[in-house]
Amino acid sequence: MRVGLLECDHDYRAMFAALLPGFELWPYDVIGGEVPVSPRDCDAWLATGSRHSVYEPLDWIEPASAFVRDVADAGVPFVGICFGHQLLAHALGGTVERAASGWGVGVRSLEAMGGGPWMQPSRSRVQLHFMHQDQVTTVPDDAVVLGCTDHCEVGMLRVGDRMLGIQAHPEFTVPYAESLLAKRVVRIGPELVEDARRSFANPTDENVVGQWIARFCHMGSWA
């Protein structure tokens, strides 16, 4: 299956290849201004995280948003991760803002509140890496909230039948998350950083969520 990887920042390609080994990833340097010509150039689309916010006045964000709308209109599967999750909501009429609760970092529990047959193996909760200070605060029309955490009400959502957003980072490894924390101690705050580092001892469910993403991209419809 050919999956277009919309790179909204760099460093993600190898991690997504490891998370989704059954996919043939075709990268597009979206942050560098490279937007795919057609939503049908690939069988599905995956949008990565980013250091940026979707509401920043950057030249590449509106073309990326327009492409997300084209993907939605074409009915091609789309999965957005962290910034990609926020880009999905932003592009389709939702609202993304700086979180009043502050940074969400470290390994946290996501409560799965619904879904479909693509959410197999079934879990009521999954533990995943988080690294964000923006959140979806208003969901688009036709959106269903599928998951939440104690710090984020819209931790996972589906828009229509083909668009999925996940605020967490199932692709993250502990070394990569640790390297980001080390660069962001001043921005995040030393206490939160230390809490996040301690959370790395907790087991994570990236293999489960990787299977969810793969099944979501493969399935044509569900109840």
FIKE-399285 format. One record per residue (C-alpha): residue in three letters; x, y, z. Coordinates in steps of 0.001 Angstrom, whole numbers. Each point is the difference from the previous one (the first is absolute). Layout:
<atoms>
<atom><aa>ala</aa><u>X</u><v>Y</v><w>Z</w></atom>
...
</atoms>
This chain:
<atoms>
<atom><aa>met</aa><u>0</u><v>0</v><w>0</w></atom>
<atom><aa>arg</aa><u>1422</u><v>3372</v><w>-1055</w></atom>
<atom><aa>val</aa><u>-410</u><v>2571</v><w>2790</w></atom>
<atom><aa>gly</aa><u>967</u><v>3618</v><w>-523</w></atom>
<atom><aa>leu</aa><u>1954</u><v>1320</v><w>2995</w></atom>
<atom><aa>leu</aa><u>-733</u><v>3712</v><w>354</w></atom>
<atom><aa>glu</aa><u>3125</u><v>1171</v><w>1810</w></atom>
<atom><aa>cys</aa><u>-1014</u><v>3040</v><w>2034</w></atom>
<atom><aa>asp</aa><u>3449</u><v>-110</v><w>1571</w></atom>
<atom><aa>his</aa><u>3089</u><v>-2150</v><w>-421</w></atom>
<atom><aa>asp</aa><u>1326</u><v>-3030</v><w>1949</w></atom>
<atom><aa>tyr</aa><u>-3253</u><v>-1992</v><w>-160</w></atom>
<atom><aa>arg</aa><u>489</u><v>-2154</v><w>-3078</w></atom>
<atom><aa>ala</aa><u>1971</u><v>-2864</v><w>1570</w></atom>
<atom><aa>met</aa><u>-2256</u><v>-149</v><w>3064</w></atom>
<atom><aa>phe</aa><u>-3155</u><v>-350</v><w>-2098</w></atom>
<atom><aa>ala</aa><u>1678</u><v>-2623</v><w>-2170</w></atom>
<atom><aa>ala</aa><u>712</u><v>-1988</v><w>3174</w></atom>
<atom><aa>leu</aa><u>-3546</u><v>498</v><w>1345</w></atom>
<atom><aa>leu</aa><u>-1669</u><v>-1002</v><w>-3289</w></atom>
<atom><aa>pro</aa><u>2264</u><v>-2591</v><w>-1636</w></atom>
<atom><aa>gly</aa><u>-2692</u><v>-1177</v><w>-2407</w></atom>
<atom><aa>phe</aa><u>-291</u><v>3387</v><w>-1701</w></atom>
<atom><aa>glu</aa><u>1955</u><v>1380</v><w>-2932</w></atom>
<atom><aa>leu</aa><u>555</u><v>3569</v><w>1210</w></atom>
<atom><aa>trp</aa><u>296</u><v>2752</v><w>-2601</w></atom>
<atom><aa>pro</aa><u>1314</u><v>3138</v><w>1741</w></atom>
<atom><aa>tyr</aa><u>-1007</u><v>3541</v><w>-922</w></atom>
<atom><aa>asp</aa><u>1941</u><v>2915</v><w>1508</w></atom>
<atom><aa>val</aa><u>-3090</u><v>2008</v><w>929</w></atom>
<atom><aa>ile</aa><u>1864</u><v>2277</v><w>2406</w></atom>
<atom><aa>gly</aa><u>2283</u><v>828</v><w>-2934</w></atom>
<atom><aa>gly</aa><u>-2965</u><v>852</v><w>-2236</w></atom>
<atom><aa>glu</aa><u>-420</u><v>-3345</v><w>-1805</w></atom>
<atom><aa>val</aa><u>-3723</u><v>-811</v><w>-167</w></atom>
<atom><aa>pro</aa><u>-1245</u><v>-3051</v><w>-1944</w></atom>
<atom><aa>val</aa><u>-1732</u><v>675</v><w>-3296</w></atom>
<atom><aa>ser</aa><u>-3002</u><v>-2238</v><w>604</w></atom>
<atom><aa>pro</aa><u>-1501</u><v>-1807</v><w>3011</w></atom>
<atom><aa>arg</aa><u>-157</u><v>-3081</v><w>-2216</w></atom>
<atom><aa>asp</aa><u>3770</u><v>-117</v><w>-480</w></atom>
<atom><aa>cys</aa><u>97</u><v>-2371</v><w>2990</w></atom>
<atom><aa>asp</aa><u>-2347</u><v>-2571</v><w>1541</w></atom>
<atom><aa>ala</aa><u>-27</u><v>1848</v><w>3349</w></atom>
<atom><aa>trp</aa><u>1653</u><v>2978</v><w>1681</w></atom>
<atom><aa>leu</aa><u>1808</u><v>481</v><w>3296</w></atom>
<atom><aa>ala</aa><u>861</u><v>3448</v><w>1415</w></atom>
<atom><aa>thr</aa><u>2803</u><v>275</v><w>2555</w></atom>
<atom><aa>gly</aa><u>680</u><v>2135</v><w>3032</w></atom>
<atom><aa>ser</aa><u>1690</u><v>3386</v><w>-177</w></atom>
<atom><aa>arg</aa><u>1759</u><v>2576</v><w>2161</w></atom>
<atom><aa>his</aa><u>-2493</u><v>2538</v><w>-1378</w></atom>
<atom><aa>ser</aa><u>-3630</u><v>862</v><w>728</w></atom>
<atom><aa>val</aa><u>-2755</u><v>-205</v><w>-2619</w></atom>
<atom><aa>tyr</aa><u>-1021</u><v>3594</v><w>736</w></atom>
<atom><aa>glu</aa><u>3459</u><v>1445</v><w>-738</w></atom>
<atom><aa>pro</aa><u>166</u><v>2233</v><w>-3114</w></atom>
<atom><aa>leu</aa><u>2370</u><v>-2303</v><w>-1889</w></atom>
<atom><aa>asp</aa><u>-93</u><v>-306</v><w>-3796</w></atom>
<atom><aa>trp</aa><u>-345</u><v>-3801</v><w>-52</w></atom>
<atom><aa>ile</aa><u>-2890</u><v>-454</v><w>2464</w></atom>
<atom><aa>glu</aa><u>-2870</u><v>1202</v><w>-2194</w></atom>
<atom><aa>pro</aa><u>1050</u><v>-2137</v><w>-3017</w></atom>
<atom><aa>ala</aa><u>307</u><v>-2955</v><w>2377</w></atom>
<atom><aa>ser</aa><u>-3470</u><v>760</v><w>1400</w></atom>
<atom><aa>ala</aa><u>-1446</u><v>264</v><w>-3499</w></atom>
<atom><aa>phe</aa><u>1482</u><v>-3385</v><w>-850</w></atom>
<atom><aa>val</aa><u>-1604</u><v>-1549</v><w>3096</w></atom>
<atom><aa>arg</aa><u>-3344</u><v>1346</v><w>-1215</w></atom>
<atom><aa>asp</aa><u>663</u><v>-1518</v><w>-3432</w></atom>
<atom><aa>val</aa><u>741</u><v>-3363</v><w>1638</w></atom>
<atom><aa>ala</aa><u>-3268</u><v>217</v><w>1949</w></atom>
<atom><aa>asp</aa><u>-1958</u><v>847</v><w>-3162</w></atom>
<atom><aa>ala</aa><u>1633</u><v>-2902</v><w>-1861</w></atom>
<atom><aa>gly</aa><u>-829</u><v>-2497</v><w>2742</w></atom>
<atom><aa>val</aa><u>3594</u><v>-1212</v><w>319</w></atom>
<atom><aa>pro</aa><u>1069</u><v>-1198</v><w>3481</w></atom>
<atom><aa>phe</aa><u>1959</u><v>2524</v><w>2059</w></atom>
<atom><aa>val</aa><u>1685</u><v>-298</v><w>3401</w></atom>
<atom><aa>gly</aa><u>1430</u><v>3015</v><w>1815</w></atom>
<atom><aa>ile</aa><u>2421</u><v>-355</v><w>2907</w></atom>
<atom><aa>cys</aa><u>446</u><v>2831</v><w>2574</w></atom>
<atom><aa>phe</aa><u>416</u><v>3053</v><w>-2283</w></atom>
<atom><aa>gly</aa><u>-1617</u><v>-2093</v><w>-2754</w></atom>
<atom><aa>his</aa><u>-2985</u><v>-623</v><w>2303</w></atom>
<atom><aa>gln</aa><u>-248</u><v>3749</v><w>612</w></atom>
<atom><aa>leu</aa><u>422</u><v>742</v><w>-3718</w></atom>
<atom><aa>leu</aa><u>-2921</u><v>-2318</v><w>-753</w></atom>
<atom><aa>ala</aa><u>-2251</u><v>1844</v><w>2451</w></atom>
<atom><aa>his</aa><u>1204</u><v>3433</v><w>-1142</w></atom>
<atom><aa>ala</aa><u>-431</u><v>-768</v><w>-3703</w></atom>
<atom><aa>leu</aa><u>-3556</u><v>-1300</v><w>416</w></atom>
<atom><aa>gly</aa><u>-1372</u><v>2828</v><w>2133</w></atom>
<atom><aa>gly</aa><u>1058</u><v>-867</v><w>3545</w></atom>
<atom><aa>thr</aa><u>2032</u><v>2124</v><w>2407</w></atom>
<atom><aa>val</aa><u>3534</u><v>-556</v><w>1301</w></atom>
<atom><aa>glu</aa><u>1360</u><v>2086</v><w>2866</w></atom>
<atom><aa>arg</aa><u>2793</u><v>93</v><w>2550</w></atom>
<atom><aa>ala</aa><u>-1150</u><v>-2351</v><w>2764</w></atom>
<atom><aa>ala</aa><u>-1109</u><v>1642</v><w>3238</w></atom>
<atom><aa>ser</aa><u>1336</u><v>-3077</v><w>1808</w></atom>
<atom><aa>gly</aa><u>3508</u><v>630</v><w>-1315</w></atom>
<atom><aa>trp</aa><u>2350</u><v>-2504</v><w>-1583</w></atom>
<atom><aa>gly</aa><u>-1010</u><v>-3630</v><w>-330</w></atom>
<atom><aa>val</aa><u>3229</u><v>-1994</v><w>124</w></atom>
<atom><aa>gly</aa><u>1160</u><v>-3494</v><w>831</w></atom>
<atom><aa>val</aa><u>-1809</u><v>-3321</v><w>-41</w></atom>
<atom><aa>arg</aa><u>-3690</u><v>484</v><w>755</w></atom>
<atom><aa>ser</aa><u>-3154</u><v>-2082</v><w>-103</w></atom>
<atom><aa>leu</aa><u>-2507</u><v>553</v><w>-2811</w></atom>
<atom><aa>glu</aa><u>-3541</u><v>-1199</v><w>695</w></atom>
<atom><aa>ala</aa><u>-1574</u><v>-1463</v><w>-3131</w></atom>
<atom><aa>met</aa><u>-3669</u><v>1003</v><w>11</w></atom>
<atom><aa>gly</aa><u>-1224</u><v>-1582</v><w>-3216</w></atom>
<atom><aa>gly</aa><u>1099</u><v>-913</v><w>-3455</w></atom>
<atom><aa>gly</aa><u>-606</u><v>-2846</v><w>-2396</w></atom>
<atom><aa>pro</aa><u>1312</u><v>-3374</v><w>-1150</w></atom>
<atom><aa>trp</aa><u>3322</u><v>1589</v><w>-983</w></atom>
<atom><aa>met</aa><u>778</u><v>445</v><w>3718</w></atom>
<atom><aa>gln</aa><u>1375</u><v>-3514</v><w>385</w></atom>
<atom><aa>pro</aa><u>1451</u><v>-1259</v><w>2233</w></atom>
<atom><aa>ser</aa><u>-2680</u><v>1602</v><w>2156</w></atom>
<atom><aa>arg</aa><u>1150</u><v>2168</v><w>2892</w></atom>
<atom><aa>ser</aa><u>-1917</u><v>2320</v><w>2319</w></atom>
<atom><aa>arg</aa><u>3251</u><v>1834</v><w>812</w></atom>
<atom><aa>val</aa><u>3371</u><v>317</v><w>-1693</w></atom>
<atom><aa>gln</aa><u>3221</u><v>1520</v><w>1303</w></atom>
<atom><aa>leu</aa><u>1815</u><v>2242</v><w>-2468</w></atom>
<atom><aa>his</aa><u>2602</u><v>2754</v><w>-214</w></atom>
<atom><aa>phe</aa><u>-1284</u><v>3578</v><w>-62</w></atom>
<atom><aa>met</aa><u>1883</u><v>3196</v><w>-886</w></atom>
<atom><aa>his</aa><u>-2212</u><v>3037</v><w>-647</w></atom>
<atom><aa>gln</aa><u>-1180</u><v>3344</v><w>1306</w></atom>
<atom><aa>asp</aa><u>-2854</u><v>553</v><w>-2512</w></atom>
<atom><aa>gln</aa><u>-3299</u><v>-1863</v><w>47</w></atom>
<atom><aa>val</aa><u>-3151</u><v>-365</v><w>-2076</w></atom>
<atom><aa>thr</aa><u>-2609</u><v>1982</v><w>1945</w></atom>
<atom><aa>thr</aa><u>-2884</u><v>-84</v><w>-2513</w></atom>
<atom><aa>val</aa><u>-498</u><v>-2971</v><w>-2299</w></atom>
<atom><aa>pro</aa><u>-1154</u><v>258</v><w>-3631</w></atom>
<atom><aa>asp</aa><u>-3520</u><v>-829</v><w>-1094</w></atom>
<atom><aa>asp</aa><u>-524</u><v>-3749</v><w>-431</w></atom>
<atom><aa>ala</aa><u>2765</u><v>-700</v><w>2527</w></atom>
<atom><aa>val</aa><u>-179</u><v>-2672</v><w>2678</w></atom>
<atom><aa>val</aa><u>2321</u><v>144</v><w>3007</w></atom>
<atom><aa>leu</aa><u>1484</u><v>-3470</v><w>471</w></atom>
<atom><aa>gly</aa><u>2463</u><v>579</v><w>2821</w></atom>
<atom><aa>cys</aa><u>1045</u><v>2335</v><w>2787</w></atom>
<atom><aa>thr</aa><u>2630</u><v>354</v><w>2703</w></atom>
<atom><aa>asp</aa><u>44</u><v>1743</v><w>3363</w></atom>
<atom><aa>his</aa><u>1620</u><v>3029</v><w>-1676</w></atom>
<atom><aa>cys</aa><u>-1617</u><v>-66</v><w>-3471</w></atom>
<atom><aa>glu</aa><u>-3726</u><v>-355</v><w>-727</w></atom>
<atom><aa>val</aa><u>519</u><v>-710</v><w>-3707</w></atom>
<atom><aa>gly</aa><u>2760</u><v>-2588</v><w>90</w></atom>
<atom><aa>met</aa><u>-1297</u><v>-1881</v><w>-3047</w></atom>
<atom><aa>leu</aa><u>-2715</u><v>811</v><w>-2518</w></atom>
<atom><aa>arg</aa><u>-1521</u><v>-1211</v><w>-3231</w></atom>
<atom><aa>val</aa><u>-1510</u><v>2331</v><w>-2599</w></atom>
<atom><aa>gly</aa><u>-2389</u><v>-1767</v><w>-2346</w></atom>
<atom><aa>asp</aa><u>1039</u><v>-3542</v><w>-869</w></atom>
<atom><aa>arg</aa><u>3533</u><v>546</v><w>-1307</w></atom>
<atom><aa>met</aa><u>1753</u><v>2646</v><w>2131</w></atom>
<atom><aa>leu</aa><u>1680</u><v>-884</v><w>3310</w></atom>
<atom><aa>gly</aa><u>1957</u><v>2201</v><w>2397</w></atom>
<atom><aa>ile</aa><u>2132</u><v>-1110</v><w>2963</w></atom>
<atom><aa>gln</aa><u>1543</u><v>2577</v><w>2335</w></atom>
<atom><aa>ala</aa><u>2606</u><v>-2437</v><w>1349</w></atom>
<atom><aa>his</aa><u>3224</u><v>-1145</v><w>-1679</w></atom>
<atom><aa>pro</aa><u>-198</u><v>-3788</v><w>-485</w></atom>
<atom><aa>glu</aa><u>3133</u><v>228</v><w>-2168</w></atom>
<atom><aa>phe</aa><u>2194</u><v>1404</v><w>2804</w></atom>
<atom><aa>thr</aa><u>2777</u><v>-1978</v><w>1637</w></atom>
<atom><aa>val</aa><u>1310</u><v>784</v><w>3483</w></atom>
<atom><aa>pro</aa><u>3386</u><v>1242</v><w>-1318</w></atom>
<atom><aa>tyr</aa><u>-1706</u><v>2381</v><w>-2427</w></atom>
<atom><aa>ala</aa><u>-2416</u><v>1311</v><w>2647</w></atom>
<atom><aa>glu</aa><u>2910</u><v>451</v><w>2405</w></atom>
<atom><aa>ser</aa><u>1951</u><v>1979</v><w>-2591</w></atom>
<atom><aa>leu</aa><u>-2960</u><v>2363</v><w>-524</w></atom>
<atom><aa>leu</aa><u>-409</u><v>510</v><w>3734</w></atom>
<atom><aa>ala</aa><u>3676</u><v>829</v><w>351</w></atom>
<atom><aa>lys</aa><u>-390</u><v>2790</v><w>-2572</w></atom>
<atom><aa>arg</aa><u>-3201</u><v>1375</v><w>1559</w></atom>
<atom><aa>val</aa><u>689</u><v>133</v><w>3731</w></atom>
<atom><aa>val</aa><u>-367</u><v>3781</v><w>138</w></atom>
<atom><aa>arg</aa><u>-3167</u><v>30</v><w>-2145</w></atom>
<atom><aa>ile</aa><u>-1722</u><v>-2861</v><w>1801</w></atom>
<atom><aa>gly</aa><u>1355</u><v>544</v><w>3515</w></atom>
<atom><aa>pro</aa><u>2354</u><v>-2228</v><w>1980</w></atom>
<atom><aa>glu</aa><u>-2681</u><v>-1565</v><w>2206</w></atom>
<atom><aa>leu</aa><u>-2134</u><v>-1147</v><w>-2936</w></atom>
<atom><aa>val</aa><u>3102</u><v>-1248</v><w>-1781</w></atom>
<atom><aa>glu</aa><u>1004</u><v>-2113</v><w>2996</w></atom>
<atom><aa>asp</aa><u>-3549</u><v>-1382</v><w>292</w></atom>
<atom><aa>ala</aa><u>121</u><v>-924</v><w>-3687</w></atom>
<atom><aa>arg</aa><u>3353</u><v>-1715</v><w>370</w></atom>
<atom><aa>arg</aa><u>-1317</u><v>-2092</v><w>2885</w></atom>
<atom><aa>ser</aa><u>-3010</u><v>-992</v><w>-2120</w></atom>
<atom><aa>phe</aa><u>2311</u><v>-1647</v><w>-2549</w></atom>
<atom><aa>ala</aa><u>196</u><v>-2991</v><w>2352</w></atom>
<atom><aa>asn</aa><u>-3662</u><v>-757</v><w>-818</w></atom>
<atom><aa>pro</aa><u>-791</u><v>-2472</v><w>-2804</w></atom>
<atom><aa>thr</aa><u>-1464</u><v>1450</v><w>-3205</w></atom>
<atom><aa>asp</aa><u>-2485</u><v>-1282</v><w>-2576</w></atom>
<atom><aa>glu</aa><u>1428</u><v>1287</v><w>-3262</w></atom>
<atom><aa>asn</aa><u>-297</u><v>-3465</v><w>-1566</w></atom>
<atom><aa>val</aa><u>-3748</u><v>-45</v><w>704</w></atom>
<atom><aa>val</aa><u>-567</u><v>3499</v><w>-1378</w></atom>
<atom><aa>gly</aa><u>2202</u><v>-766</v><w>-3000</w></atom>
<atom><aa>gln</aa><u>-2384</u><v>-2849</v><w>-806</w></atom>
<atom><aa>trp</aa><u>-2974</u><v>2352</v><w>417</w></atom>
<atom><aa>ile</aa><u>1529</u><v>2449</v><w>-2480</w></atom>
<atom><aa>ala</aa><u>773</u><v>-2745</v><w>-2515</w></atom>
<atom><aa>arg</aa><u>-3533</u><v>-1404</v><w>184</w></atom>
<atom><aa>phe</aa><u>-1543</u><v>3469</v><w>-244</w></atom>
<atom><aa>cys</aa><u>1928</u><v>664</v><w>-3205</w></atom>
<atom><aa>his</aa><u>-952</u><v>-3365</v><w>-1498</w></atom>
<atom><aa>met</aa><u>-3706</u><v>-19</v><w>835</w></atom>
<atom><aa>gly</aa><u>-2443</u><v>1512</v><w>-2442</w></atom>
<atom><aa>ser</aa><u>-2918</u><v>423</v><w>2395</w></atom>
<atom><aa>trp</aa><u>-1237</u><v>-1085</v><w>3393</w></atom>
<atom><aa>ala</aa><u>-3107</u><v>169</v><w>2155</w></atom>
</atoms>
